[in-house]
């Protein structure tokens, strides 16, 4: 699962980079494009960092960063889609992928936190 998510988050970053290349060449889109590029590429980079975490707490903290970056990418994609005022299937697909990655991170964080609570509660 870890390697699959590494590959999936890397593909997400690459797909966002390629999509951004086709945005209109206007100042406002340049700003938004840079925001998408930063947050989308951070998703995979921070997930890789999470995989090298030194403890469960460190892992959870790094997954929270992935969660935030995926949500931020969704936000900027929404702004761009609203500004373009036309249907963009690739933007919608990227938004859906960011949402799925976000959901995976949220579920993982909840699972890890519940597991830690159970371990703490079992200690004498």
N, C-alpha and C positions, 0 to 999 in steps of 0.2 A: 504493500500500500504506500509506503514512504517513497519508493522510487517512482511509482505511478503518479503521485502528487507532485514530485519534483518535475517530472516530464510534463505534466498537465499545466503547472504554473509557468514553466518555461514556454510552452506552446502559446499560452495565453498572452504572455509578454510579447512574443514574436508577432502574433496575430494583431495585437494592438499597435505595435510599431508599423506593421505593413498597412493597416487601416489608416493610421494617422498620415501616412504619405499622401493619401488621396483627399485630405481635407482642403477646403478652399484656402487659397493663399492670401488671407487677410489677417491683419494684426490681431484681432480678437480670437481668431481660430488658432493663431500661432501660440497664444497664451494658453488656451485650452488644450491644444495639442501637447504642449510641454507638460501640463499637469497630468494628462492621461499617460504620457510616456513615463513620467516619474513614478506615479502610483502603480501602474500596471507592471512595470519592471521590478518594483519593490516587493510585489506579492511573491514572486518566485525567489528573489534574493533573500527575503526574510524567512521564507519557508525553509530554504537551505540552511540558514543560520539556526533556525529552530531545531533542525535535525542534528545539529552539533551542540545542543544545549547541555549544560553541565548538571542540571537537576530538573526535577519535574516542575518546580516553580519557574525556573529559567525557561523551560520549554513552553509553559503556559504563557508567560510574558511575551515570548517571541511570536507565539500563535496569535496573541492579541494584536500585535503589530500587523501581521498578515491580514487579520480581520479588518482592521482600520484601513489598510491600503486597498483592499478589495472594495470596501464600501466607498472610499474616496473615488476610486476608478468609476464605480457605478454613477456617482454624483456627476462627475465631469462628462461622462457619456450621455447622461440625461440632458445636461445643458446643451451639449452639441446637437443632440437629436431634436431638441425643442427649437434651437436656433435655425437649423437647416430647414425645418418645416416640410420635410419630405420623408417618406419611408426609406429607412436604411437598414436592410436586412442584416448586414454585417455588424452594424452598431448594436442592433437588437440581440444578435447572437453573442456578441462580446459582453453585453450587459447581462444576459442570462448566464453566461459562463462565470462572470464575476460573482453573481448572486449564488451560484452553486458552490463556488470555492468558499465564499463567505459562510454559507450554511454548513459546509464541512468543518470549517474552523470553529464555528460556534458549537457544533455538536461535539467536536473533539475536546474543546475547552471544558464543556459541561461534564463530559465523561471523565476527564482527568481530575477535575475538582471533586466530583462525587467519589472517585476512587481514593483520592487523598483523604477525604472526610471519613470514609469507611476504614481506612488504615489507621487513622488517628483514633477513631472510636474503639478500635479493637485493642489498642495498647493498654496494658494494665495500669 
